[in-house]
Amino acid sequence: MEYESSSSIWDGVYYHPHLFGGLMLTAALLGLSTSYFGGLGYSYLPYMWSDLGVFYKKKSEKKRIRVYMDGCFDLMHYGHANALRQAKALGDELVVGIVSDEEIVANKGPPVLSMEERLALVSGLKWVDEVIANAPYAITEKFMNSLFNEHKIDYIIHGDDPCLLPDGTDAYALAKKAGRYKQIKRTEGVSSTDIVERILSSLKDAKACENHDNTSPLPGDDHKGSQSNSSRISQFLPTSRRIVQFSNGKGPGPNARVVYIDGAFDLFHAGHVEILRSARQLGDFLLVGIHTDQIVSEHRGKGHPIMHLHERSLSVLACSYVDEVIIGAPWEVTRDMVTTFNISLVVHGTVAESNSLLAGEPDPYAVPKSMGIFWMLDSPKNTTTTSVAQRIVANHEAYLVVLSFSLLLYLNEFNVICVFLLD
C-alpha cells in the first residue's frame, strides 16, 4: 500500500509536466528575489519595477493636442473669453497669439489697450496655457510653419464669422488648405463695436443728466430716461449652462482661507486682473462680489454700468485667479455674509472709481473692520473703467477725423463739392 502511494506521486511527476514547471518557476522567483543561486537580489526589485512603470507610462501616454487662436483682444469681453474656452475644448493646450499694435493700426485703427494690458488680460484667463505676443494680423505661410514646427501647434482655431484681409481673401485659407483648421461658434450678443456704442450712449446720458441737474423734472422725464437706458440693453441672454461652463465648480476646503473682494468690475481691464491676482495671493480661495446694476448706477451715476450684471460676472469668472463669484452682491459686507461664506479676509483696492466715504455715506466695510479682518490692498495699476472709457472716446473721435479726411480725399478725386455741417 505504501509502495502504491509513492508510485502514484512519482507518476504525477512524470505525467503532469505543469507540476515540474511550477517547481522550476518557484526556484526562479526565489533566485530573483534573493541572492540565492546568484539571483538579482531583493535590493534590485524596486529599480526593476520603476523601470517597468516608466516603460508602461511612455507606452500609454497620448500625444497632447496643441491648438492656436489669435486676435487683437482689444476691449476684452466675455465673448473673447468664451471663444478661448471653446478653443481649449478642441485640444489639450491652448496657445494664444496677440496681434501687435502696429498690425492693429494698419488693419483696424489704433488699439485702446496697450500690448502689456492685452497680455495681462489674455494670460489671466483660466483656459490659456501660453501666449505669443506681437503675432501677425494675417497668418502667412512662414508664420504658419513657425506655429507647426516651433510651437508644435496641431490646429489653428477661429470663429464661424468671416475674417477677410484688406484684399478680400480669407485670412485662414492656408490653414484650411493644410487641413489644420478648426472652427468654433461666435458668441452672440456682444462685440467690441457694441461696447463702444454703449460707452458713447452712456456719455450722452451723463451729459443730459448734468443739463437737468438744476431744473425741475418735467412730466414724462422718467419715461424718456428709461428709453435711453433701454437703447443700451444687452442682447446677451444668460443661461445656467453658460455660467457652469465658466465656473470652477469647486468650493473652498474645510480649512481654506477665504478672501473676499467686491466691486462693479465694469469693462473688465488689466487693473482688475492685477488686483484679483494680488487678492488671491492672500489666501486659498478668492470669492468676488459683483454689485448689481442698480448699486453701480447709484454710486457712479446715470449711464453706468456699461456692461450688465451677468456680462460682468462672466468676465470675472473667466479670470484664473477667481474661484467663485456672488452675482448681485450687496453694497455693505454684513456679518451674516462673513459667517455664511466663512470669509477670513475682506480686501479693497487703493484705486477705485469713487470713494463713498468722502461722500458721507456709511462705510460698506464697517463690519469686517470691526472684526479685524479688513485689509486695504495696494492696487498694482492705476487703470479704472473711466480711464478706459476715456481712451475709447478719444480713439473714436480720432477715427472720425481720419474717416472725414479720407472721405474728403475720395470726393475731391471725383471733383465733388460738399458742405459739412459739424455738430
C-alpha positions in Angstrom: 0.0 0.0 0.0 2.8 2.3 0.9 4.6 1.4 -2.4 1.5 2.2 -4.5 1.1 5.5 -2.8 4.7 6.5 -3.5 4.3 5.3 -7.1 1.3 7.5 -7.7 3.3 10.5 -6.6 6.1 9.8 -9.0 3.6 9.0 -11.7 2.3 12.5 -11.2 5.7 14.0 -11.8 6.1 12.1 -15.0 2.7 12.5 -16.4 1.9 16.1 -15.2 4.6 18.4 -16.6 2.9 21.5 -15.1 3.9 20.3 -11.6 7.5 20.2 -12.6 7.2 23.6 -14.3 5.7 25.0 -11.1 8.8 23.8 -9.1 11.1 25.5 -11.7 9.1 28.8 -11.5 9.4 28.8 -7.8 13.1 28.3 -8.0 13.4 31.2 -10.5 11.4 33.6 -8.3 13.5 32.6 -5.3 16.6 33.4 -7.3 15.2 36.7 -8.5 14.0 37.9 -5.1 17.1 36.8 -3.1 20.8 36.5 -3.8 20.3 32.7 -3.6 21.5 30.8 -6.8 23.3 34.0 -7.9 20.0 35.8 -8.3 19.4 39.5 -8.8 18.6 40.0 -5.1 15.8 41.8 -3.3 17.6 45.2 -3.4 17.2 45.3 -7.2 13.5 44.9 -7.3 12.4 48.5 -6.6 14.6 49.7 -9.5 13.2 47.0 -11.8 9.6 47.8 -11.0 10.2 51.6 -11.5 11.8 50.8 -14.9 8.8 48.8 -15.9 6.5 51.6 -14.7 8.3 54.2 -16.9 8.1 51.9 -19.8 4.4 51.4 -19.3 3.8 55.1 -18.8 5.6 56.0 -22.0 3.7 53.4 -23.9 0.3 54.5 -22.6 0.9 58.3 -22.9 -1.2 60.0 -25.5 0.1 63.0 -27.5 -1.2 66.2 -26.2 -3.1 68.3 -28.8 -2.0 71.9 -29.0 -4.3 74.4 -30.6 -3.7 78.0 -31.6 -6.1 81.0 -31.7 -5.2 84.6 -32.3 -6.9 88.0 -32.1 -6.5 91.7 -31.2 -8.3 91.2 -27.9 -8.8 95.0 -27.5 -11.7 95.8 -25.2 -11.6 92.3 -23.7 -15.1 91.0 -23.0 -16.8 87.7 -22.2 -17.3 87.0 -25.9 -13.5 86.7 -26.2 -13.3 84.6 -23.1 -16.0 82.2 -24.4 -14.2 81.9 -27.8 -11.0 80.8 -26.0 -12.9 78.5 -23.8 -14.3 76.7 -26.9 -10.9 76.7 -28.5 -9.4 75.0 -25.4 -12.1 72.3 -25.6 -10.7 71.3 -29.0 -7.3 70.4 -27.6 -5.3 69.9 -24.5 -3.2 73.0 -24.6 -4.2 76.5 -25.8 -1.7 78.9 -27.3 -3.0 82.4 -27.9 -1.4 84.9 -30.4 -2.0 88.6 -29.6 -1.7 90.8 -32.7 0.9 93.6 -32.4 -0.1 97.3 -32.0 1.4 98.1 -35.4 -0.6 95.4 -37.2 -3.8 96.6 -35.5 -3.1 100.2 -36.5 -2.6 99.1 -40.1 -5.7 97.0 -40.3 -8.3 98.4 -37.9 -7.0 101.6 -36.4 -5.2 102.4 -33.1 -5.9 100.0 -30.3 -7.5 101.2 -27.0 -5.3 98.9 -24.8 -1.6 98.6 -24.9 0.2 95.3 -25.6 1.1 95.0 -22.0 -2.6 95.3 -20.9 -3.8 92.9 -23.5 -1.2 90.4 -22.5 -2.3 90.6 -18.8 -6.0 90.1 -19.8 -5.4 87.1 -22.1 -2.8 85.3 -19.9 -5.1 85.8 -16.9 -7.8 83.7 -18.5 -8.3 80.2 -17.0 -8.2 78.4 -20.3 -5.0 79.9 -21.7 -1.7 77.9 -21.4 0.7 80.0 -23.5 0.7 83.5 -25.1 2.6 84.6 -28.2 3.0 88.4 -28.2 3.1 90.5 -31.4 1.5 87.9 -33.6 0.8 89.0 -37.2 -2.7 90.0 -38.2 -2.6 87.6 -41.2 -1.4 84.1 -40.9 1.3 83.9 -43.6 2.8 80.6 -44.8 6.0 81.5 -42.9 4.2 82.2 -39.6 2.0 79.1 -40.1 5.1 76.9 -40.5 6.6 78.5 -37.4 3.4 77.6 -35.5 3.5 74.0 -36.7 7.3 73.4 -36.3 8.5 75.7 -33.4 5.4 75.9 -31.3 4.2 72.3 -32.1 0.7 73.5 -33.0 -1.7 70.9 -34.3 -4.7 73.0 -35.3 -5.5 76.7 -35.9 -8.8 77.8 -34.5 -11.2 80.7 -35.4 -14.8 81.6 -35.1 -17.5 81.0 -37.7 -17.7 84.7 -38.5 -15.8 85.6 -41.8 -12.3 87.0 -41.3 -11.1 88.8 -44.5 -7.9 90.5 -45.3 -7.8 94.0 -46.9 -7.5 92.3 -50.3 -10.7 90.3 -49.7 -9.0 86.9 -49.2 -9.7 84.5 -46.3 -7.2 85.1 -43.5 -7.2 81.4 -42.7 -7.1 80.0 -46.2 -3.6 78.5 -45.7 -4.6 76.7 -42.5 -7.7 75.3 -44.2 -5.7 74.1 -47.2 -3.3 72.3 -44.9 -6.1 70.5 -43.2 -5.1 72.0 -39.8 -8.1 74.4 -39.3 -11.0 74.0 -36.8 -13.9 76.3 -36.2 -15.9 77.5 -33.2 -19.2 79.2 -32.8 -19.2 83.0 -32.3 -20.7 84.3 -29.1 -23.8 86.3 -29.8 -24.9 89.4 -28.0 -21.6 91.2 -27.6 -18.9 92.8 -29.7 -16.3 95.5 -29.3 -18.3 97.7 -31.6 -21.3 97.2 -29.4 -19.3 98.2 -26.3 -18.1 101.4 -28.0 -21.7 102.3 -28.8 -22.7 101.7 -25.2 -20.0 103.9 -23.9 -20.9 106.8 -26.3 -24.5 106.3 -25.3 -23.7 106.4 -21.6 -21.8 109.7 -22.1 -24.8 111.2 -23.7 -26.9 110.1 -20.8 -24.5 111.6 -18.3 -24.4 114.9 -20.2 -28.2 115.0 -20.4 -28.4 114.4 -16.7 -25.9 117.2 -15.9 -28.0 119.6 -18.0 -31.1 118.8 -16.0 -29.4 118.9 -12.5 -30.7 122.4 -11.7 -34.1 122.1 -13.4 -37.3 120.6 -12.1 -38.3 117.3 -13.6 -40.9 117.6 -16.3 -43.8 115.2 -16.9 -42.6 112.2 -18.9 -38.9 112.7 -18.0 -38.7 109.3 -16.2 -40.1 107.6 -19.3 -37.5 109.3 -21.5 -34.7 108.2 -19.2 -36.0 104.6 -19.4 -36.0 104.8 -23.1 -32.4 106.0 -23.1 -31.4 103.1 -20.9 -33.4 100.6 -23.0 -31.4 101.5 -26.1 -28.3 100.1 -24.3 -29.9 96.8 -23.1 -27.7 93.9 -23.9 -28.8 91.2 -26.3 -27.0 88.6 -24.1 -29.3 86.0 -22.6 -27.6 84.4 -19.6 -28.2 80.7 -19.0 -27.2 78.4 -16.2 -25.2 76.3 -18.6 -23.0 79.2 -19.6 -22.4 80.1 -16.0 -21.4 76.5 -15.3 -19.0 76.5 -18.3 -17.2 79.5 -16.8 -17.2 78.3 -13.2 -14.6 76.2 -11.5 -17.3 74.1 -9.8 -15.3 73.7 -6.6 -15.8 75.2 -3.2 -13.3 76.1 -0.5 -11.8 73.3 1.6 -12.7 72.9 5.2 -9.7 74.9 6.5 -9.3 77.2 3.5 -8.6 80.9 4.0 -11.3 82.6 2.0 -10.6 86.1 0.7 -13.4 88.4 -0.4 -13.2 91.4 -2.7 -16.2 93.2 -4.3 -16.8 95.8 -7.0 -18.5 96.6 -10.3 -15.7 95.2 -12.5 -17.2 97.1 -15.4 -15.3 97.0 -18.7 -13.0 94.3 -17.3 -9.4 95.5 -17.7 -5.8 94.8 -16.7 -6.2 96.7 -13.4 -8.9 94.3 -12.4 -6.7 91.3 -13.3 -3.8 92.5 -11.3 -5.9 93.4 -8.2 -7.5 89.9 -8.3 -4.1 88.3 -8.6 -2.9 90.2 -5.5 -6.0 89.3 -3.6 -5.7 85.6 -4.5 -2.2 85.5 -3.1 -3.5 86.4 0.3 -5.5 83.2 0.8 -6.6 79.8 -0.6 -9.9 80.7 -2.2 -10.9 84.0 -3.8 -14.6 85.0 -3.6 -15.6 88.0 -5.7 -18.8 90.0 -5.1 -20.3 91.6 -8.3 -22.5 94.6 -7.5 -26.0 94.9 -9.1 -26.6 97.3 -11.9 -28.7 99.4 -9.6 -26.0 99.7 -7.0 -23.4 100.7 -9.6 -25.8 103.3 -11.1 -26.5 104.8 -7.7 -22.8 105.2 -6.9 -21.4 106.1 -10.3 -24.2 108.0 -11.9 -26.5 107.7 -14.9 -25.2 105.7 -17.8 -23.4 103.1 -15.6 -22.6 100.3 -15.7 -21.6 99.9 -19.3 -21.8 96.1 -19.0 -24.7 94.5 -17.3 -24.5 92.2 -14.2 -24.3 88.8 -15.9 -21.8 90.1 -18.5 -19.6 91.5 -15.8 -20.0 88.2 -13.8 -18.8 86.1 -16.7 -15.8 88.3 -17.3 -14.7 87.9 -13.6 -15.4 84.2 -13.6 -13.2 83.7 -16.6 -10.2 85.0 -14.7 -7.9 82.3 -13.5 -7.4 83.9 -10.1 -11.1 83.8 -9.2 -12.7 80.7 -7.5 -16.2 81.9 -7.1 -18.5 85.0 -7.5 -21.6 86.3 -5.8 -23.8 87.6 -8.6 -25.5 90.6 -7.3 -23.5 91.2 -4.1 -24.8 93.8 -1.6 -23.0 97.1 -1.1 -22.3 96.5 2.5 -20.4 93.5 3.8 -22.5 92.2 6.6 -21.7 89.8 9.5 -24.1 87.3 8.0 -22.1 87.3 4.8 -18.8 86.7 6.6 -20.3 83.8 8.5 -22.2 82.3 5.6 -19.2 82.2 3.2 -16.6 81.6 6.0 -14.7 84.8 5.0 -11.3 85.1 6.6 -10.3 88.4 5.0 -12.0 91.3 3.2 -9.9 93.4 0.9 -10.4 96.6 -1.2 -8.0 98.2 -3.6 -6.5 101.7 -3.2 -7.6 102.6 -6.7 -11.3 102.9 -7.2 -13.9 104.8 -9.3 -15.4 106.6 -6.3 -14.9 106.8 -2.6 -18.2 106.6 -0.8 -16.6 107.6 2.5 -15.8 111.1 1.0 -19.5 111.4 0.1 -20.5 111.0 3.7 -22.1 107.6 3.1 -21.9 104.7 5.6 -18.7 102.7 5.4 -19.6 99.4 3.5 -16.7 97.7 5.2 -17.6 98.8 8.8 -18.3 95.2 9.9 -15.1 93.5 8.6 -13.1 96.4 10.1 -14.7 95.9 13.5 -13.9 92.2 13.2 -10.3 92.9 12.4 -10.4 91.1 9.0 -10.3 94.1 6.6 -7.2 94.9 4.5 -6.6 97.8 2.2 -4.7 96.3 -0.8 -2.3 98.4 -2.9 -3.6 98.4 -6.4 -0.9 97.3 -8.8 -2.3 99.6 -11.6 -4.0 103.0 -11.8 -6.3 101.8 -14.6 -10.0 102.4 -14.0 -13.2 101.8 -16.0 -13.5 105.6 -16.5 -9.9 105.9 -17.9 -10.5 103.1 -20.3 -13.8 104.7 -21.5 -12.0 108.0 -22.0 -9.4 106.2 -24.2 -12.3 104.7 -26.2 -13.9 108.1 -26.8 -10.6 109.6 -27.8 -9.9 106.8 -30.3 -13.4 107.1 -31.6 -13.0 110.9 -32.2 -9.7 110.3 -33.9 -11.2 107.7 -36.1 -14.0 110.1 -37.1 -11.4 112.7 -38.1 -9.4 110.2 -40.2 -12.7 109.0 -41.8 -13.8 112.5 -42.6 -10.4 113.3 -44.1 -10.4 110.1 -46.2 -13.9 110.9 -47.4 -12.8 114.4 -48.4 -9.9 112.9 -50.4 -12.2 110.5 -52.1 -14.8 113.1 -53.0 -12.1 115.5 -54.2 -10.8 112.8 -56.6 -14.2 112.9 -58.3 -14.4 116.7 -58.1 -17.4 116.6 -55.8 -18.1 119.7 -53.7 -19.6 119.0 -50.3 -20.6 121.2 -47.4 -20.1 119.6 -43.9 -22.3 120.7 -41.1 -20.5 119.9 -37.9 -22.4 119.5 -34.7 
